[in-house]
Amino acid sequence: MPHFTMEYSANLDASVDLAGLCQAVHGTILSTGLFELGAVRVRAIRCEAYAVADLLPENGFIDMSFRIGKGRSAEEKRQAGEAIFATVTQFLAPLFATPHFALTLEIREIDAELSWKKNAIHPRLRQG
C-alpha cells in the first residue's frame, strides 16, 4: 500500500503528459526502497470543475496525496516526500515558468484497523 493520487485541473491536459508523470512518480516511489512493487498505485484524476486563486482561466493545480501504511520513520516519510516532490517539480518545470500553477503534496498514514485489502498481484510478483 502506497496509493498516490494526483487531482489536477482540466486545463493541464494540453500541457502535461499525465501518463508520463504517473510513471515518473511510480519510479520514484520504488526508488525509495520503502515500498513493495505489488502495492504501488499511482493515478491522476481530472477535475472538470475548479476555482483557483483569482479565477484566471490559466490558473491550474495538481494536488498530490500519498497514502501509506504505518511502519516508516518520520525521516523515511520525509525523504520519500522530498524525492516525489522533486521528481514532479522537475517534470513540471515549464509550468513553474508561468505565474499560474500551484503544486501540493501531503503524506497520510492509513490506520490499519480501518483499512481492508485483498491483492492478487502480490503472490505473482513475489514468485519472481
N, CA, C and O atoms as a DFTB+ gen file, in Angstrom:
512 C
 N C O
     1  1       0.820      -1.184       0.000
     2  2       0.000       0.000       0.000
     3  2       0.855       1.234       0.000
     4  3       1.130       1.734       1.091
     5  1       1.282       1.749      -1.046
     6  2       1.232       3.194      -1.144
     7  2       0.307       3.525      -2.315
     8  3       0.439       2.980      -3.410
     9  1      -0.610       4.412      -2.056
    10  2      -1.508       4.890      -3.104
    11  2      -1.238       6.371      -3.296
    12  3      -1.372       7.169      -2.368
    13  1      -0.857       6.720      -4.505
    14  2      -0.518       8.099      -4.841
    15  2      -1.571       8.622      -5.813
    16  3      -1.767       8.065      -6.893
    17  1      -2.240       9.690      -5.416
    18  2      -3.302      10.262      -6.240
    19  2      -2.985      11.718      -6.548
    20  3      -2.626      12.493      -5.662
    21  1      -3.123      12.069      -7.806
    22  2      -2.990      13.462      -8.231
    23  2      -4.345      13.928      -8.740
    24  3      -4.868      13.381      -9.711
    25  1      -4.905      14.921      -8.098
    26  2      -6.065      15.607      -8.658
    27  2      -5.515      16.803      -9.415
    28  3      -4.692      17.552      -8.889
    29  1      -5.969      16.986     -10.653
    30  2      -5.411      18.068     -11.460
    31  2      -6.515      18.824     -12.192
    32  3      -7.552      18.260     -12.541
    33  1      -6.268      20.113     -12.416
    34  2      -7.230      20.942     -13.148
    35  2      -7.224      20.544     -14.617
    36  3      -6.172      20.312     -15.212
    37  1      -8.409      20.471     -15.179
    38  2      -8.581      20.002     -16.561
    39  2      -7.804      20.840     -17.571
    40  3      -7.487      20.352     -18.656
    41  1      -7.497      22.074     -17.242
    42  2      -6.775      22.917     -18.199
    43  2      -5.315      22.492     -18.391
    44  3      -4.603      23.077     -19.208
    45  1      -4.867      21.482     -17.644
    46  2      -3.489      20.990     -17.818
    47  2      -3.379      19.885     -18.863
    48  3      -2.272      19.489     -19.229
    49  1      -4.512      19.385     -19.344
    50  2      -4.491      18.276     -20.303
    51  2      -3.574      18.538     -21.495
    52  3      -2.843      17.644     -21.922
    53  1      -3.608      19.741     -22.028
    54  2      -2.843      20.038     -23.240
    55  2      -1.350      20.250     -22.970
    56  3      -0.539      20.174     -23.893
    57  1      -0.983      20.515     -21.714
    58  2       0.412      20.869     -21.441
    59  2       1.186      19.855     -20.591
    60  3       2.398      19.991     -20.427
    61  1       0.503      18.848     -20.051
    62  2       1.178      17.890     -19.171
    63  2       0.945      16.466     -19.669
    64  3      -0.192      16.075     -19.934
    65  1       2.008      15.704     -19.794
    66  2       1.930      14.279     -20.111
    67  2       1.639      13.546     -18.803
    68  3       2.557      13.149     -18.086
    69  1       0.359      13.373     -18.503
    70  2      -0.026      12.813     -17.211
    71  2       0.346      11.341     -17.077
    72  3       0.691      10.894     -15.983
    73  1       0.283      10.590     -18.152
    74  2       0.723       9.193     -18.091
    75  2       2.219       9.132     -17.785
    76  3       2.660       8.313     -16.979
    77  1       2.989       9.994     -18.426
    78  2       4.420      10.064     -18.164
    79  2       4.715      10.498     -16.738
    80  3       5.639       9.988     -16.104
    81  1       3.931      11.438     -16.238
    82  2       4.100      11.890     -14.864
    83  2       3.786      10.765     -13.881
    84  3       4.498      10.588     -12.892
    85  1       2.735      10.014     -14.144
    86  2       2.403       8.864     -13.288
    87  2       3.550       7.862     -13.262
    88  3       3.901       7.352     -12.198
    89  1       4.134       7.577     -14.411
    90  2       5.247       6.627     -14.470
    91  2       6.479       7.162     -13.744
    92  3       7.189       6.405     -13.082
    93  1       6.730       8.462     -13.866
    94  2       7.873       9.061     -13.173
    95  2       7.696       8.962     -11.658
    96  3       8.643       8.639     -10.940
    97  1       6.491       9.237     -11.174
    98  2       6.219       9.134      -9.738
    99  2       6.338       7.679      -9.286
   100  3       6.910       7.401      -8.232
   101  1       5.807       6.766     -10.068
   102  2       5.893       5.335      -9.756
   103  2       7.358       4.928      -9.574
   104  3       7.704       4.264      -8.597
   105  1       8.203       5.321     -10.504
   106  2       9.624       5.000     -10.422
   107  2      10.282       5.601      -9.190
   108  3      11.121       4.959      -8.559
   109  1       9.910       6.818      -8.846
   110  2      10.483       7.472      -7.671
   111  2      10.043       6.771      -6.394
   112  3      10.849       6.572      -5.485
   113  1       8.776       6.399      -6.321
   114  2       8.283       5.678      -5.141
   115  2       9.082       4.389      -4.953
   116  3       9.513       4.079      -3.842
   117  1       9.278       3.644      -6.033
   118  2      10.040       2.395      -5.929
   119  2      11.500       2.644      -5.567
   120  3      12.104       1.857      -4.838
   121  1      12.064       3.732      -6.075
   122  2      13.482       4.008      -5.825
   123  2      13.775       4.307      -4.363
   124  3      14.931       4.239      -3.944
   125  1      12.754       4.637      -3.577
   126  2      12.980       4.894      -2.154
   127  2      13.332       3.619      -1.406
   128  3      13.947       3.673      -0.341
   129  1      12.946       2.469      -1.957
   130  2      13.190       1.195      -1.290
   131  2      12.263       0.930      -0.113
   132  3      12.466      -0.032       0.628
   133  1      11.261       1.761       0.067
   134  2      10.363       1.653       1.218
   135  2       9.082       0.887       0.933
   136  3       8.339       0.557       1.857
   137  1       8.812       0.598      -0.346
   138  2       7.519       0.036      -0.719
   139  2       7.694      -1.144      -1.667
   140  3       8.606      -1.167      -2.494
   141  1       6.811      -2.111      -1.533
   142  2       6.841      -3.309      -2.371
   143  2       6.161      -3.016      -3.717
   144  3       5.124      -2.354      -3.769
   145  1       6.753      -3.511      -4.782
   146  2       6.270      -3.263      -6.135
   147  2       4.776      -3.545      -6.291
   148  3       4.052      -2.731      -6.866
   149  1       4.311      -4.674      -5.791
   150  2       2.916      -5.061      -5.987
   151  2       1.913      -4.180      -5.277
   152  3       0.710      -4.306      -5.505
   153  1       2.384      -3.293      -4.423
   154  2       1.490      -2.433      -3.652
   155  2       1.340      -1.035      -4.243
   156  3       0.404      -0.315      -3.893
   157  1       2.244      -0.644      -5.130
   158  2       2.277       0.736      -5.614
   159  2       1.134       1.014      -6.590
   160  3       0.929       0.276      -7.553
   161  1       0.400       2.086      -6.324
   162  2      -0.665       2.570      -7.213
   163  2      -0.453       4.062      -7.428
   164  3      -0.309       4.813      -6.464
   165  1      -0.433       4.489      -8.666
   166  2      -0.314       5.913      -8.992
   167  2      -1.419       6.240      -9.986
   168  3      -1.600       5.537     -10.980
   169  1      -2.149       7.301      -9.713
   170  2      -3.250       7.667     -10.606
   171  2      -3.425       9.178     -10.645
   172  3      -3.056       9.893      -9.714
   173  1      -3.996       9.638     -11.746
   174  2      -4.301      11.056     -11.926
   175  2      -5.801      11.185     -12.168
   176  3      -6.376      10.473     -12.991
   177  1      -6.409      12.091     -11.448
   178  2      -7.852      12.309     -11.540
   179  2      -8.090      13.727     -12.038
   180  3      -7.673      14.702     -11.414
   181  1      -8.766      13.819     -13.168
   182  2      -9.047      15.105     -13.812
   183  2     -10.212      15.792     -13.110
   184  3     -11.259      15.186     -12.882
   185  1     -10.018      17.056     -12.772
   186  2     -11.080      17.852     -12.147
   187  2     -11.649      18.810     -13.184
   188  3     -10.980      19.748     -13.616
   189  1     -12.873      18.563     -13.570
   190  2     -13.551      19.418     -14.550
   191  2     -13.932      20.764     -13.952
   192  3     -13.758      21.807     -14.583
   193  1     -14.443      20.733     -12.753
   194  2     -14.894      21.952     -12.088
   195  2     -13.885      22.327     -11.016
   196  3     -13.535      21.504     -10.170
   197  1     -13.420      23.560     -11.050
   198  2     -12.457      24.034     -10.072
   199  2     -12.447      25.558     -10.084
   200  3     -12.862      26.182     -11.061
   201  1     -11.980      26.139      -9.013
   202  2     -11.798      27.592      -8.904
   203  2     -10.459      27.795      -8.204
   204  3     -10.278      27.356      -7.068
   205  1      -9.523      28.458      -8.877
   206  2      -8.169      28.613      -8.352
   207  2      -7.842      30.098      -8.199
   208  3      -7.949      30.876      -9.146
   209  1      -7.444      30.466      -6.995
   210  2      -6.918      31.801      -6.678
   211  2      -7.825      32.915      -7.213
   212  3      -8.980      33.032      -6.804
   213  1      -7.290      33.731      -8.132
   214  2      -8.042      34.887      -8.641
   215  2      -8.929      34.543      -9.836
   216  3      -9.387      35.435     -10.550
   217  1      -9.168      33.253     -10.051
   218  2     -10.117      32.732     -11.042
   219  2      -9.707      32.961     -12.493
   220  3     -10.542      32.830     -13.388
   221  1      -8.443      33.298     -12.750
   222  2      -7.999      33.400     -14.142
   223  2      -8.086      32.023     -14.783
   224  3      -7.745      31.025     -14.149
   225  1      -8.536      31.956     -16.027
   226  2      -8.692      30.647     -16.669
   227  2      -7.376      29.899     -16.861
   228  3      -7.391      28.682     -17.044
   229  1      -6.240      30.593     -16.826
   230  2      -4.937      29.943     -16.972
   231  2      -4.485      29.251     -15.692
   232  3      -3.602      28.394     -15.732
   233  1      -5.072      29.608     -14.567
   234  2      -4.649      29.040     -13.297
   235  2      -4.901      27.539     -13.293
   236  3      -5.969      27.068     -13.682
   237  1      -3.894      26.805     -12.844
   238  2      -4.023      25.356     -12.770
   239  2      -3.398      24.825     -11.502
   240  3      -2.688      25.544     -10.799
   241  1      -3.661      23.569     -11.211
   242  2      -3.123      22.966      -9.998
   243  2      -2.960      21.470     -10.167
   244  3      -3.608      20.841     -11.003
   245  1      -2.088      20.926      -9.362
   246  2      -2.025      19.489      -9.089
   247  2      -1.910      19.352      -7.579
   248  3      -0.985      19.881      -6.961
   249  1      -2.853      18.641      -7.000
   250  2      -2.862      18.360      -5.565
   251  2      -2.567      16.877      -5.405
   252  3      -3.335      16.034      -5.867
   253  1      -1.451      16.556      -4.748
   254  2      -0.995      15.179      -4.634
   255  2      -1.216      14.664      -3.214
   256  3      -0.926      15.348      -2.233
   257  1      -1.727      13.463      -3.133
   258  2      -1.945      12.798      -1.856
   259  2      -1.253      11.433      -1.915
   260  3      -1.462      10.659      -2.849
   261  1      -0.439      11.159      -0.917
   262  2       0.303       9.898      -0.852
   263  2      -0.123       9.196       0.427
   264  3       0.268       9.590       1.526
   265  1      -0.926       8.154       0.271
   266  2      -1.423       7.388       1.423
   267  2      -0.554       6.151       1.597
   268  3      -0.386       5.356       0.673
   269  1      -0.009       6.004       2.790
   270  2       0.890       4.885       3.056
   271  2       0.495       4.189       4.351
   272  3      -0.155       4.777       5.216
   273  1       0.896       2.932       4.468
   274  2       0.694       2.205       5.705
   275  2       1.697       2.641       6.757
   276  3       2.728       3.236       6.442
   277  1       1.390       2.343       7.991
   278  2       2.293       2.676       9.098
   279  2       3.538       1.806       9.036
   280  3       3.555       0.766       8.378
   281  1       4.569       2.244       9.725
   282  2       5.766       1.426       9.817
   283  2       7.020       2.087       9.296
   284  3       8.090       1.478       9.304
   285  1       6.907       3.327       8.840
   286  2       8.087       4.049       8.364
   287  2       8.380       5.197       9.315
   288  3       7.471       5.806       9.878
   289  1       9.653       5.478       9.483
   290  2      10.049       6.562      10.386
   291  2       9.683       7.914       9.781
   292  3       9.419       8.028       8.585
   293  1       9.674       8.922      10.628
   294  2       9.410      10.286      10.151
   295  2      10.440      10.678       9.093
   296  3      10.102      11.328       8.104
   297  1      11.687      10.284       9.300
   298  2      12.737      10.606       8.338
   299  2      12.507       9.893       7.005
   300  3      12.692      10.497       5.948
   301  1      12.113       8.638       7.036
   302  2      11.823       7.911       5.790
   303  2      10.659       8.562       5.046
   304  3      10.710       8.700       3.823
   305  1       9.632       8.955       5.754
   306  2       8.482       9.619       5.115
   307  2       8.907      10.956       4.516
   308  3       8.499      11.303       3.408
   309  1       9.727      11.704       5.255
   310  2      10.202      12.992       4.750
   311  2      11.034      12.798       3.493
   312  3      10.855      13.527       2.517
   313  1      11.940      11.827       3.499
   314  2      12.785      11.572       2.331
   315  2      11.952      11.143       1.128
   316  3      12.207      11.581       0.006
   317  1      10.957      10.289       1.358
   318  2      10.081       9.872       0.255
   319  2       9.328      11.070      -0.303
   320  3       9.243      11.242      -1.519
   321  1       8.781      11.895       0.580
   322  2       8.056      13.085       0.139
   323  2       8.939      14.038      -0.651
   324  3       8.527      14.564      -1.685
   325  1      10.146      14.257      -0.164
   326  2      11.065      15.148      -0.877
   327  2      11.444      14.588      -2.237
   328  3      11.536      15.338      -3.208
   329  1      11.666      13.283      -2.323
   330  2      12.021      12.667      -3.607
   331  2      10.874      12.793      -4.608
   332  3      11.086      13.148      -5.767
   333  1       9.667      12.501      -4.150
   334  2       8.500      12.604      -5.032
   335  2       8.286      14.045      -5.472
   336  3       8.067      14.311      -6.654
   337  1       8.351      14.979      -4.519
   338  2       8.122      16.385      -4.856
   339  2       9.168      16.886      -5.842
   340  3       8.844      17.659      -6.743
   341  1      10.419      16.458      -5.685
   342  2      11.480      16.860      -6.611
   343  2      11.231      16.304      -8.009
   344  3      11.411      17.010      -9.001
   345  1      10.820      15.048      -8.090
   346  2      10.522      14.442      -9.395
   347  2       9.413      15.198     -10.106
   348  3       9.537      15.532     -11.284
   349  1       8.340      15.463      -9.397
   350  2       7.189      16.144     -10.005
   351  2       7.553      17.581     -10.368
   352  3       7.188      18.063     -11.440
   353  1       8.264      18.259      -9.489
   354  2       8.660      19.646      -9.770
   355  2       9.524      19.718     -11.026
   356  3       9.340      20.606     -11.859
   357  1      10.456      18.794     -11.160
   358  2      11.308      18.776     -12.353
   359  2      10.477      18.467     -13.601
   360  3      10.649      19.110     -14.637
   361  1       9.583      17.488     -13.502
   362  2       8.742      17.099     -14.634
   363  2       7.887      18.277     -15.105
   364  3       7.636      18.436     -16.300
   365  1       7.449      19.089     -14.160
   366  2       6.529      20.189     -14.464
   367  2       7.223      21.542     -14.553
   368  3       6.562      22.578     -14.479
   369  1       8.535      21.549     -14.710
   370  2       9.298      22.798     -14.735
   371  2       8.700      23.864     -15.643
   372  3       8.673      25.030     -15.250
   373  1       8.215      23.525     -16.845
   374  2       7.639      24.572     -17.698
   375  2       6.437      25.284     -17.058
   376  3       6.219      26.468     -17.311
   377  1       5.670      24.582     -16.245
   378  2       4.516      25.222     -15.603
   379  2       4.951      26.249     -14.567
   380  3       4.258      27.241     -14.342
   381  1       6.094      26.013     -13.938
   382  2       6.571      26.960     -12.934
   383  2       7.179      28.204     -13.564
   384  3       7.492      29.164     -12.860
   385  1       7.352      28.198     -14.891
   386  2       7.820      29.388     -15.597
   387  2       6.674      30.372     -15.805
   388  3       6.896      31.491     -16.266
   389  1       5.467      29.969     -15.473
   390  2       4.298      30.847     -15.583
   391  2       3.820      31.194     -14.169
   392  3       4.124      30.466     -13.225
   393  1       3.084      32.285     -14.012
   394  2       2.563      32.633     -12.687
   395  2       1.161      32.078     -12.440
   396  3       0.338      32.724     -11.791
   397  1       0.890      30.866     -12.967
   398  2      -0.484      30.353     -12.921
   399  2      -0.600      28.908     -12.442
   400  3      -1.601      28.251     -12.728
   401  1       0.399      28.398     -11.719
   402  2       0.368      26.985     -11.351
   403  2       0.673      26.785      -9.876
   404  3       1.541      27.458      -9.319
   405  1      -0.039      25.860      -9.242
   406  2       0.177      25.521      -7.833
   407  2       0.302      24.004      -7.691
   408  3      -0.442      23.247      -8.314
   409  1       1.248      23.577      -6.867
   410  2       1.519      22.160      -6.639
   411  2       1.561      21.903      -5.139
   412  3       2.192      22.652      -4.393
   413  1       0.886      20.839      -4.696
   414  2       0.893      20.477      -3.284
   415  2       1.054      18.968      -3.135
   416  3       0.674      18.199      -4.019
   417  1       1.626      18.556      -2.000
   418  2       1.776      17.140      -1.666
   419  2       1.529      16.967      -0.178
   420  3       2.028      17.736       0.643
   421  1       0.751      15.945       0.156
   422  2       0.542      15.580       1.552
   423  2       0.684      14.070       1.684
   424  3       0.155      13.315       0.868
   425  1       1.405      13.634       2.721
   426  2       1.534      12.211       3.018
   427  2       0.618      11.900       4.192
   428  3       0.618      12.602       5.204
   429  1      -0.164      10.832       4.040
   430  2      -1.095      10.419       5.090
   431  2      -0.855       8.962       5.432
   432  3      -0.696       8.122       4.546
   433  1      -0.831       8.667       6.730
   434  2      -0.721       7.283       7.168
   435  2      -2.116       6.695       7.345
   436  3      -3.022       7.335       7.880
   437  1      -2.257       5.474       6.884
   438  2      -3.534       4.776       6.946
   439  2      -3.619       3.992       8.253
   440  3      -2.660       3.335       8.656
   441  1      -4.752       4.066       8.898
   442  2      -5.000       3.292      10.105
   443  2      -5.313       1.861       9.682
   444  3      -6.347       1.610       9.062
   445  1      -4.434       0.926      10.010
   446  2      -4.579      -0.465       9.574
   447  2      -5.867      -1.110      10.078
   448  3      -6.413      -1.999       9.425
   449  1      -6.350      -0.669      11.226
   450  2      -7.582      -1.237      11.773
   451  2      -8.813      -0.819      10.978
   452  3      -9.872      -1.434      11.100
   453  1      -8.675       0.213      10.174
   454  2      -9.804       0.713       9.386
   455  2      -9.529       0.641       7.891
   456  3     -10.045       1.444       7.113
   457  1      -8.706      -0.336       7.498
   458  2      -8.339      -0.480       6.090
   459  2      -8.376      -1.957       5.714
   460  3      -7.746      -2.783       6.374
   461  1      -9.102      -2.284       4.670
   462  2      -9.226      -3.661       4.209
   463  2      -8.588      -3.769       2.838
   464  3      -8.745      -2.876       2.005
   465  1      -7.859      -4.870       2.593
   466  2      -7.156      -5.056       1.320
   467  2      -7.223      -6.513       0.895
   468  3      -7.273      -7.425       1.720
   469  1      -7.222      -6.698      -0.397
   470  2      -7.063      -8.020      -0.988
   471  2      -6.309      -7.796      -2.292
   472  3      -6.781      -7.059      -3.158
   473  1      -5.152      -8.418      -2.443
   474  2      -4.276      -8.118      -3.573
   475  2      -3.814      -9.423      -4.215
   476  3      -3.040     -10.176      -3.624
   477  1      -4.292      -9.679      -5.416
   478  2      -3.887     -10.872      -6.151
   479  2      -2.576     -10.660      -6.918
   480  3      -2.034     -11.605      -7.491
   481  1      -2.070      -9.438      -6.931
   482  2      -0.827      -9.126      -7.642
   483  2       0.392      -9.557      -6.829
   484  3       1.373     -10.043      -7.391
   485  1       0.332      -9.380      -5.503
   486  2       1.470      -9.721      -4.650
   487  2       2.007     -11.135      -4.881
   488  3       3.208     -11.285      -5.106
   489  1       1.176     -12.176      -4.837
   490  2       1.717     -13.533      -4.999
   491  2       2.481     -13.719      -6.327
   492  3       3.513     -14.389      -6.364
   493  1       1.975     -13.135      -7.385
   494  2       2.644     -13.269      -8.692
   495  2       4.004     -12.594      -8.673
   496  3       4.986     -13.173      -9.139
   497  1       4.080     -11.384      -8.143
   498  2       5.349     -10.660      -8.134
   499  2       6.347     -11.237      -7.128
   500  3       7.557     -11.168      -7.341
   501  1       5.851     -11.794      -6.059
   502  2       6.736     -12.365      -5.043
   503  2       7.364     -13.674      -5.483
   504  3       8.373     -14.081      -4.909
   505  1       6.804     -14.354      -6.487
   506  2       7.374     -15.594      -7.013
   507  2       8.673     -15.358      -7.741
   508  3       9.585     -16.184      -7.704
   509  1       8.751     -14.175      -8.429
   510  2       9.907     -13.870      -9.262
   511  2      11.049     -13.461      -8.462
   512  3      12.112     -13.166      -9.009
